[in-house]
Amino acid sequence: MELMIFETPAAVADEGARRIRHLLHARPDAVLGLATGSTPLTMYERLVRDCRQKRISFAAVTTFNLDEYVGLDGDHPQSYRHYMNEHFFSKIDIDLANTHLPVAAAGANPLRIGAEYETKIAAAGGIDLQVLGIGRNGHIGFNEPTSSLGSRTRVKTLTRETLASNRRFFPAHGKQAELAITMGIATIMEARKVLLLATGEEKAAAVEQLIEGPVSAMWPATTLQYHGNVTVLLDAAAASRLKNRDYYDWVQQQQQKLVQQFDAD
Ligand code: F6R
């Protein structure tokens, strides 16, 4: 697991955007797995800027989002489709037909969507790079604690903690969606590369488990310890509970030296 610790959330966003630019330069038709939530917003802003400045293009890119609330269709303001369109897709040169979320709009059978979504990901050739945030309870996507480490895309019941944390996105008296369809942990593990961003002290306990804890379904993100190509980008607050911080900083310095010497890109 590659770990980079920055002072600020802005620096995390810069590095995340740099990684995606790098991928798109090498592979303009990459398949990206995307996340919603507050963490990746600044990174998306950076990518919008890069696209407007013609430093990158999403014209040939295909995307698959991690998750979507059950029963919300794309024009619902709290749907993740709406979030993605508003914050990212409408501001870049992507073809909306190539953007996918596991949508089970009102009336559709949510139990069927998971397998269909997996088929679409496979037909696109799999995910080259999966962007992840992390929940305070260690969830990735909406794979809440005790999710099977072998799970595939399916309906998940959100924990009360996740519902409380996401309550801020729903109107004060509006009904909040309680079920989501999420890529499974095994689905995420099949991405060729994973880029996880975490900022803020409220993520410090989950980050501690992710980096230094034992692999456990109680902290689903810990499964990433088995993935061969994960980069974790943290700000200082999210890294504040790590016990071996000195070592990680030293590794980062060594890595930078190697890159400067052999791979300036
Ligand atoms: C979002 C997602 C979630 C979030 C996580 C962190 O698509 O799947 O796992 O990444 O809940 O959310 P924020 O970034 O709002 O703290």
Residues whose N, C-alpha, C, O or C-beta is under 5 A from the ligand:
A	BS01	F6R	A35 T36 G37 S38 T39 L66 D67 L132 G133 I134 G135 H139 I140 G141 F142
